[in-house]
Amino acid sequence: MSETQAVTPRIEAELPPTSDPLGEVLQLLQLTGVLYCSAEFTDPWGIEVPELPGVMNVEVVTSGHCWLELDGEVPVFLPEGSLVLIPHGRRHKLRGNPGDKTTWLEDIPIERIGDRFEIMRFGGGGRPTEVTYYGVRFDPYLADRLVRLLPEMLHLRTHVDDGSWLHSTIRFIAQEARQRLPGSETVITRLADILVIQAIRTWIESAREETQGWIAALHDRQIGKAMSLMHRQPERDWRVDSLAREVGMSRSGFSARFTALVGESVLHYLTGLRMRLAHRELRETPDTLARIAERVGYQSEPAFNRAFKRVVGMTPGAVRKLGK
């Protein structure tokens, strides 16, 4: 699980086009795989993982059990079939048993299989535990709003042979890791990508009872639909009244409900979304400013430039230079 300097391709979340606002939000994550590691531990053992800003840590216990401790917090027991997502890359420890001595991650030898695929074997030769690790980066500008809402740790668990999506995916990852067939790295990273999406989806669904805030807005039938329309078609000449008609509400009722749930006005939200999308286009495409402006709903390049600088604090040209 050491850092790699290799330039890694984006792993796109393969979600079909949808009018589901949750699906649209998950598309904005723009996940990029950083590293995959298959770890084989034997008691006694313990590792300390450093803080990794901007990286989501995904750890899956494919056999055995262990304990996880976020820096300074009470340890959490992870039985076989557990999936842990640490969204904010916080420093943490994994141990075979409470009290086992930990070793700094960078001091543990690894066997490098590919640019992003490593094997780690570590411990005292006792009871075995297998843990698969996946590090993933996300587009910080597009995904910031969602990632900030996520808790410090998401822990999902499954029972062996319960038939759940989680257990089936974990079992498949473990199988691929052991067999190491041609293409295993690609299969594993895509499966791990699915685990990230599903873990966040599960958490969002568990927050359905919230009555206010961005998550509540996603679940609201009419406001969520309006958000989805803006996400899917940011280039359209949206107005408050046109969005209200699309979701079957009066203009005033729609505007008031959107602001109450989301915490900002409709047009303020739309402008922010457009600038986030433009920010990505400026970094990742060679397209002209006029073309990017058109794709995010501006027919005038000067108007786009003014809006972008007001929201982002930099000109589009400056962002493009930073991305090179």
N, C-alpha and C positions, 0 to 999 in steps of 0.2 A: 504493500500500500504506500510505497514511496511516491513522491511527485514525479511526473513525467513531463518532459519538455516538448514531446511530440505534438504537432498540430493535429487535432482530432476532428473528424467530420461530425457534423450535427446529426443527432439521432432524432428524427422527427417523430412526434407522437402520432401514431397512425389512427387518428380519430376521423370518422367520416363527417362530411359536411352536415351540419345539424342546426335546427332552430332552438336547440336546448341551450339556454344561457350558460349553464355550467360547462357544457362541452366547449362553448366558445371561449370561456375564460381559461380552460385548461390548454387550449390551443396556444394561448399567449405565453405559456411557460417557455416554449422554444428550448427544449432540453438538449444539452450537449454532453455526451458521455466523456468523463475524464479518465476513469480508471476502474478496472474490475479485478478483484483479488479473491481467490479461493484459499481459505485458511484452514489448516488442519492443526488443531491444538490438542495437547495431552496434559492432564493434571500433573503438577500444579502449573498454572500459567496465568499471565496477566499482561495486557498491553495498554499503553496510554497513547491515545490518538490526539494530535495537536489541534488547536483551533484552525479551521479552514474557512475563512470568510468567503462568501459567495458560492460555497459548495454544499449541496445537500448530501448527507451521508445516509446510505441505505445499507442496513445490516440484517442478514437473514440467517437464522439458526437452522441449518438443514439437518443436523443430527446432534444428539446430546443436549446439553443446556449450559447456560452461563449467566453471569450477572453483568449488568450495565450500570455505570454510574456517571451521570453528568457531573461536571466539575462542581464539587461542593454540595451535591444533593444525595438523597437516600438511594442506595442501589435498587435496581429493578431486576427481578428474576425473569429470565428469558428461556422458556422451555422450547423444546424442538417444535418447529413450525412457526416461530415468532418472526415478525418483520418489524423492524424499528426504522423510522425515518427521523433524522435529526436535521430539520430544514435549514437551520441557521449555522451549520458547521461548527457547533460548540465543541470545545475540548471535552473529552470523555474517556472512560476506562472500560475495558472488558476484562473479566476475570472468570476463571473456572469456578472458583468458590470465593466467598467473602474473605478478605484478608490475604488472598494470594498476592505475592509481590508482583508489581507491574514493571514492565520494561518499556522504555521509550520506543515508539514505533520505528523510528529511523534506525535503531540499533539492531533490528531483527533481520536476519538474512532472508532474501527472497530468490525465487527462481523466475526469471522473466520469460514468459512464453511469447509475448508479442508486444507491440507498442503500448497497449493498454491492459494487458492480461498478465497477471502474476500469480504465482503459487507461494504460499507461506506455510512453513512447518515449524512449530515451536512448542516447547513445553518439556515436562519432566518424564514423559513416558507412561503416565497413568491413564485414567479414563479419557476417551477421545471425545472431542467436540468439533464439529465442522461449521464454519461460519463463512458465508459469502458476503463480500463487500462490494458496493458500487458507489462511486463518487460521480455526481452529476452537477453540472453548472446549468444555470437558467439565465434567460435574458433579464438582467436586473432592472432595466428600464420598463420593459413590458410587464414583467411579473411581480414587480415590487409590491403592488397593492395587495395581491393575494398572499405572497410569501410573508409579508409583515403580519398578517392575521394568523398564520399558522402557529401552533404551540411549540414549545422548545423541543418536544419529543412526541412522536406519534407511535404508539405501540399496538400493532395488530397481531393477534395470535389465532392459531387454528389447531384443531385436534387432528392427529394422524388419521388419514382416510375418511375425513368428514365430507369429502366431495366438494369443498368450497373452491372458488377461484384462487384464493390465496394458497391453499395447500397444493392444488394442482400445479400452479406456477412455480412454487418453491420446489416441489418434487422434480419438475422438469429442469429447473436450473441446476439442482444437485446432480441430476443424471448427466447433463451436458458437461458439467465441471469434471466429473469422474471419467467420462469417456474421452474427452478432449479430441473429438473428431474434427476433420476439416470444416471450418465455418463455425465452430463452437463459440468463438469469441463474439461473432456477429449475433448468433442466436441468443447468447446470454445477455449481451448488452441491450438487445431489444426487449427481452423478457423483463429485465430490470427496469427498463423505461416504463413498461406497463405497470410494474409494481408501484413506481412513484405516482403515476397518474391515479391508480386505483386507491392508493393510500390516502391521497389528498381528496379524492372523490368521496371516500368513506367518511373522512372527517367533515367535509362540507355537509354531507347528508345528516350527520349526527348533530350538526348545528342548525338544523331546520327549524327548531323551536324558537330561535332568536326572533324577536319582533322588530328589531331595528338594526340598521347597519347594512353594509354591502352584501353580506351573506343573505340577510333577510330579503334584500332587493332581488337577488338572483332567484330566490324561491317564490317570489310574488308572481302570480300568473301574468299580470299585465305589465308591471314594471320590468320583470325579467325578460319578457318578450321584447320590450322596447330596447333593453340593453343588448339583446341578441341581434336585433336588427342593425343597431349601430356598429356592433363588432363585425358583422358579416359584410356590411355595405357602408363603410366609412366614407366612400366617395359620393354617396347620394346627397342631394341638397336637403338635408333634414332640417325641419323646423319643429318647434314644439307642437304646433297644431297638426302637422302631418304625422308625427309619431303618435300623438293622441288618437287620431283617426285609426291608425293601424292597430291599436290595441283596444279600441272601442271605449274610449273615455273622453270626457270633455277636456278642453284645453286647460282650464283652471284646475280641475280635479287632478288631471295627470301631472301637471307641473308641481302642485303642492305635494302629492304623494311621492313623486320621484325625489324631490328635495328632502322630504322627511325621512325616507328610507336610505337613500344613498349618501346624504350629507352634503350635497352640492346640487346646483341647478342642472337641468338637462343639457343646456348648451355648454356649460363649463365642463361637464363630464365628457361630452362629445369632443370638445376641443382638446382635452387632455389625452383622450384615446387616439385622436388623429396625430398628435405630436409624438406620442410613443411609437406609433407605427412608422411615422416619418423618420424618427431617430434610427430605427432598425434599418430602414431602406438606405439611409445615408451611409451607414457603416458597412452594409453588406452588398450594395449594388453600385454599378457605375452610372446608373441612370441620371439624367439631368434633373436639376431642381424643378424645372417646369413639369417634368413627367411625374416626379414624386408628389409634387403639389397637387396635380390632377388626381392621382390615385387616392389621396386622402381628403378630397373634397374641395380643393381650392382651384378656381379657374385662373386666378391671378397669382403669379409668382411673388410680386411684392407683398400682397396680402398674406401669403403663406409665410414669407420671411418674417414679417412683423409678428404674426401669431406665434411662430416657432421661437423667436427670441424672447417674447413675453413669457411664454410658458417654460421653456427650457433654460433660459438665461444665457444662451449662446446662439450665434447665427448658424444656419444650416451648413455654411461653408466651413466654419470652425469645427463643427462636429465631424464633418467628412474628413478633415485633415487629421483629427485625432484617431480616426478609425483606420488610417493607412499605416 
